[in-house]
Amino acid sequence: MKLKILITPVVIIIAVIATAGIILPKAFEAKDVLEKQKKSQQDLTQASDKIDKANRLSQELAVNTEKQNILLRYIPVDKQEEGLINNLDAIASAEGLAIVKLSPVTKAASTVSIAPENSGEDIPGGADSSQLSAGKIKTTDVDVTVIGSYEKTKSFLEKLKGMQRFNEVVSLEISKMVNTDNPDQNNLQTKMVLGFGYLDRVTVASINSEILNSGKFNISTIEKIKNSAKTGFSEINIGQTGKTNPFIP
Amino acid sequence: MVNINLSTTSESQKNAFPLKKSMIYLVIIAVVWLGVYGGIFLYQGILEKKTEMINSEKLSKENAIREGNNKDIFDFQVRLSLADSLVGKKSDVLESLEKIQAAAVEGSHLLSYEYDKETNSLAMKGEAVNYNTVARQILNFKKSEYFSNVEVVDLSSKDGKIGFSIKATINQNIK
């Protein structure tokens, strides 16, 4: 008789306990999996979106080869000392300065501080820190000594500042030359060490790069280079090649 | 009047029915419970498989972004960002020469000028017609906001002219 009375509540209690102890945790587990799936789906959609953007950016690059060239001239992939020798000679000659020394300095590559005036701020243009650390700009130094008037020397320095390749004056010494034959001649000897920037090809590609989120290059930088770097950077013309005896001038 | 029981079923048979009913409920609850559990189990399995497929597709797409021509995009972008922070940077040398020109005092001229980017400092040697001119020249450098820590290193007299040597730092705060 007692069993008959208890059986229904016992069944209900067992059902409740079984539901609370087994079904509910399983249901929560399934809910977590569903949320993970939703997140993965979102990531997949983002990845697809990034692929589309990357394709568009690739096409943009393929079309804008001239802009690429401007940028690669401003920050080349390697030192390109030959181009520096050629162009420094051309600028000094154009200014009427006599070159006493023009020699690349062999040293361990140094790096340029990117934004010393804005330390702590983000680098404009959207490159993330991993990319920048992967591609720190290096400099190759060139020792230059020229002789000429103050005006010509200053004009040379201005032309250097406006060069289509990034450079900075590492050190500079100007000294007055004493000419006993012609005391009125105010020639100056200028010794300088110039650092020219270059950057190894970036091989680290970050999926989280800002460029893949924005899908746009900040092409205005190219215009800035065009506007501020007006000193031509001429290509070297090798000319005729081939000699029967390379020891004969 | 005498009551006569006409029922043909026994009392024990009557009481057995609720027990049977309870058993049926129990079975129904068990079936429903197992059905729900099985359903959730199957659904979770399907979800996990689908998530796995999505993740693998996502991974292959991400790898596709990192490879091939896309490296050119990152290379271009990094160069662009670096160039943006470098282009149009002021030249300390040119600016300091302009400031020295502006601060030059009549009767005094420079014999040498040295600039060091690392220490952001200038060292100048010059000549003046007399001590008063040297003093005016030093004061004029000190008055310029562009120079800081203007320091006289040496003074010497030769052939009726006063040679001077000055050190200064380019004031970063007003750049």
Interface residues (C-beta under 8 A of the other chain):
Chain A: L3 K4 I7 T8 V11 A15 A18 T19 I22 I23 K26 A27 E29 A30 V33 L34 K36 Q37 S40 Q41 D43 L44 A47 S48 K50 I51 A54 L57 S58 L61 Q68 L71 L72 Y74 I75 V112 I114 A115 E117 N118 I123 P124 G125 G126 A127 Q131 L132 A134 G135 I137 K154 L157 E158 K161 F166 E168 V169 V170 S171 L172 E173 I174 S175 K176 G197 L199 R201 V202 T203 V204 A205 S206 I207 S209 I211 L212 F217 N218 T221 I222 K224 I225 S228 A229
Chain B: N15 P18 L19 S22 Y25 L26 I29 W33 V36 Y37 I40 F41 Y43 Q44 L47 E48 K50 T51 I54 N55 E57 K58 K61 E62 A64 I65 R66 E67 N69 N70 K71 D72 I73 F74 D75 F76 Q77 V78 R79 L80 S81 L82 A83 D84 S85 L86 V87 G88 K89 S91 D92 V93 L94 L97 L110 L111 S112 Y113 E114 Y115 D116 K117 E118 K175
